[in-house]
Amino acid sequence: MAGSWASFLCSANDFSSKAIKVLWSKDGETIQHNKTRITSSEVKGRRVYRVESKVAILLVPGDLRSQLSCQIQHNSSQKAQRNFPLGDVLRVPSKMHLETIPPSPVQLNASVMVICNAESFYPENASIGLFAKDDPSGKGMVAPKILNPDGTFSYKSFMEVRATEERNSSVFLCQVKQYSQLLVNKTTRLFITRPLKRSENSQQQSIIVLCIMLFLIKVAILLFIFCLFLINVCRHHRTRSHSGTSQEVRQSGISS
């Protein structure tokens, strides 16, 4: 599975000495390892040696076309090399998407396409099914698998339905089953809206107009109150100014 570690074992025997070297590489790049073991035994009166080497690889989706190589070197024989395609052990789960076009909620009697996509999975032996849960006979069509540039596959199932009143709140189920993996389910619900009648539309417009008028009336009242406040402030300021001037005139008359 992508994102998990996988261990690989490389072994060879019948060497005349223990001067054995094991080299691991992935797509030509050397991999460091420290789990090489050399053992010996007697076969027909002579001592022979056996080598075992292990390496652990973190599998990623990009390894679908990668190759792991094990090369064994010994001075008494030619180099022996084994190659292993990582795609043989890699499993990439699909990315599922279930949607309606147009998105829910939709208008009554509109044509709706329900689409289930299973994207970027590996290997290709997978199945997909799209069902209308309120209609056992309603099953989606399945498009041919698509090979993606990275070596993964994509699958699609779809069905077209009419947004009738009976289908309001109906549930659609998509199921994807991949090789040696659990069945994956995903559901979506379709909601349908009715278009407003003329009387309902007129009533709604009247309510909107009434709300706007009430808002404008409140604004006008607030502006009127604010103007009265400003007028009172100005009057109070003028009264204080006139009182101060009269007091200065009286003081001048007394002094003279």
C-alpha positions in Angstrom: 0.0 0.0 0.0 1.3 3.5 -0.8 2.6 5.1 2.4 3.7 1.9 4.0 7.1 0.1 4.2 7.8 -3.0 2.1 10.8 -5.4 2.8 12.7 -7.2 0.1 15.1 -10.1 0.4 17.9 -10.9 -1.9 19.9 -14.2 -1.5 22.4 -16.3 -3.3 24.6 -19.4 -2.3 27.3 -21.7 -3.4 30.2 -19.1 -3.1 33.7 -20.4 -2.4 34.6 -17.6 0.0 32.8 -15.0 2.1 34.2 -12.0 0.2 30.7 -11.2 -1.0 29.3 -7.7 -1.6 25.6 -6.8 -2.0 24.5 -3.6 -3.7 20.9 -2.3 -3.7 19.6 0.4 -6.0 16.3 2.0 -6.9 16.1 3.4 -10.5 19.9 3.4 -10.6 20.3 5.2 -7.3 22.2 3.3 -4.5 20.2 2.4 -1.4 22.1 2.1 1.9 21.3 -1.0 3.9 22.8 -2.8 6.9 21.0 -6.2 7.0 23.4 -8.4 5.1 24.1 -11.8 6.5 26.7 -14.4 5.3 26.6 -18.0 6.5 28.6 -21.1 5.6 28.0 -24.8 5.4 29.7 -28.0 4.2 28.5 -29.5 1.0 30.2 -32.7 -0.3 33.3 -32.0 1.7 33.8 -28.4 0.8 32.8 -25.2 2.5 30.3 -23.0 0.7 28.9 -19.6 1.6 25.4 -18.1 1.4 24.5 -14.4 1.5 21.1 -12.9 2.5 20.5 -9.1 2.3 17.3 -7.2 3.3 16.2 -3.7 2.5 13.1 -1.7 3.4 11.4 0.7 1.0 8.8 3.3 1.8 6.3 2.9 -1.1 4.9 6.1 -2.7 2.4 6.4 -5.6 5.3 7.5 -7.8 6.9 4.0 -7.5 4.4 2.5 -10.0 7.1 2.4 -12.7 10.1 2.2 -10.4 12.5 -0.7 -10.3 14.4 -2.2 -7.4 17.7 -3.9 -8.1 19.9 -6.2 -6.1 23.4 -6.9 -7.3 25.7 -9.5 -5.8 29.5 -9.3 -6.4 32.1 -12.0 -5.8 35.6 -12.4 -7.1 35.0 -16.0 -8.2 32.0 -15.3 -10.4 30.3 -12.7 -12.6 28.1 -10.0 -11.1 24.6 -11.4 -10.5 21.7 -8.9 -10.6 17.9 -9.3 -10.0 15.4 -6.6 -10.8 12.0 -6.2 -9.1 9.2 -3.8 -10.4 7.8 -2.0 -7.4 4.4 -1.8 -9.1 4.0 -5.5 -8.5 3.5 -4.9 -4.7 2.2 -1.3 -4.8 -1.5 -0.6 -4.0 -2.9 2.9 -4.4 -6.4 3.5 -3.1 -8.7 5.6 -5.2 -9.8 9.2 -4.6 -13.6 9.1 -4.7 -15.8 12.1 -5.7 -19.6 11.9 -5.8 -21.4 15.0 -7.1 -24.5 16.3 -8.9 -24.4 18.7 -11.8 -25.9 21.2 -11.2 -25.2 21.2 -7.5 -28.0 20.5 -5.1 -30.5 22.1 -4.5 -31.9 22.1 -8.0 -35.0 23.4 -9.6 -38.1 21.2 -9.9 -38.1 19.1 -13.2 -34.5 20.1 -14.0 -32.2 17.5 -15.6 -29.5 16.4 -13.1 -26.4 14.4 -13.8 -25.1 12.3 -10.9 -21.4 11.4 -11.3 -19.1 9.2 -9.2 -15.4 9.4 -9.9 -12.8 6.9 -8.6 -9.4 8.5 -9.5 -5.7 7.6 -9.4 -5.9 4.0 -8.2 -3.7 1.0 -8.8 -3.8 -1.7 -10.0 -6.6 -1.5 -12.5 -8.7 -4.4 -11.4 -11.4 -2.5 -9.6 -15.2 -2.2 -9.9 -17.5 0.8 -9.5 -21.2 1.1 -9.1 -23.7 4.0 -8.8 -27.2 3.4 -7.5 -30.3 5.4 -6.6 -31.3 4.0 -3.2 -35.0 4.8 -3.6 -35.0 3.1 -7.0 -33.4 -0.4 -7.0 -33.5 -0.5 -10.8 -31.7 2.8 -11.1 -28.1 2.0 -11.9 -25.5 4.2 -13.4 -23.6 3.6 -16.6 -19.8 2.9 -16.3 -17.3 4.6 -18.6 -14.1 2.8 -19.7 -11.1 3.0 -17.4 -8.6 5.7 -18.1 -4.8 5.2 -17.9 -3.3 8.3 -16.3 0.2 9.6 -17.2 1.6 8.5 -13.8 0.5 4.9 -14.4 -2.6 5.0 -12.2 -6.2 4.5 -13.4 -9.4 6.4 -13.2 -13.0 5.1 -13.4 -16.4 6.9 -13.7 -20.0 5.9 -13.3 -22.9 8.3 -14.1 -26.7 8.6 -14.4 -29.1 11.3 -15.6 -32.3 11.8 -13.6 -35.2 14.2 -13.6 -35.7 16.3 -10.5 -39.3 15.4 -9.9 -41.1 15.9 -6.6 -40.7 12.2 -5.8 -36.9 12.5 -6.0 -36.7 15.3 -3.4 -34.2 14.2 -0.6 -33.4 11.0 -2.6 -30.0 9.4 -1.8 -27.4 8.2 -4.4 -24.8 5.6 -3.4 -21.4 5.0 -5.1 -19.4 1.9 -4.3 -15.8 1.2 -5.3 -14.1 -2.2 -4.8 -10.4 -2.6 -5.4 -8.3 -5.7 -5.5 -7.6 -7.0 -1.9 -9.2 -3.9 -0.3 -12.4 -3.2 1.5 -15.5 -1.9 -0.3 -15.7 1.9 -0.1 -19.1 3.6 0.0 -20.0 7.3 -0.6 -23.4 8.9 -0.6 -25.0 12.2 -1.6 -28.5 13.6 -1.3 -30.5 15.5 -3.9 -32.6 18.4 -2.8 -35.2 20.0 -5.0 -36.6 23.5 -4.8 -39.9 24.7 -6.3 -40.1 27.9 -8.3 -42.1 30.7 -6.6 -45.6 31.3 -7.9 -46.6 34.8 -9.1 -48.6 35.5 -6.0 -45.8 34.2 -3.7 -43.3 36.2 -5.7 -45.4 39.4 -5.4 -45.9 38.9 -1.7 -42.2 38.4 -1.2 -41.5 41.6 -3.2 -44.1 43.5 -1.1 -42.4 42.4 2.1 -39.0 43.5 0.8 -40.4 46.9 -0.2 -42.1 47.3 3.2 -38.8 46.5 5.0 -36.9 49.0 2.9 -39.6 51.7 3.7 -39.4 51.0 7.4 -35.7 51.2 7.3 -35.8 54.6 5.5 -38.4 55.9 8.0 -36.1 55.0 10.9 -33.2 56.7 9.3 -35.3 59.8 8.7 -36.4 59.9 12.3 -32.8 59.6 13.5 -31.7 62.4 11.2 -34.6 64.6 12.5 -33.6 63.9 16.1 -30.0 64.7 15.3 -31.0 68.0 13.7 -33.0 69.0 16.8 -30.1 68.2 18.9 -27.8 70.4 16.8 -30.3 73.3 16.9 -30.5 73.1 20.7 -26.8 73.1 21.1 -26.5 76.2 18.8 -29.2 78.0 20.8 -27.5 77.2 24.1 -24.2 78.4 22.8 -25.7 81.7 21.6 -27.4 82.3 24.9 -24.2 81.8 26.8 -22.4 84.2 24.5 -25.1 86.9 24.9 -25.0 86.6 28.6 -21.2 87.0 28.8 -21.3 90.1 26.6 -24.0 91.8 28.8 -21.9 91.1 31.9 -18.8 92.8 30.4 -20.8 95.9 29.5 -22.1 96.3 33.1 -18.6 96.0 34.5 -17.4 98.7 32.2 -20.2 101.1 33.3 -19.3 100.6 37.0 -15.7 101.3 36.4 -16.3 104.6 34.7 
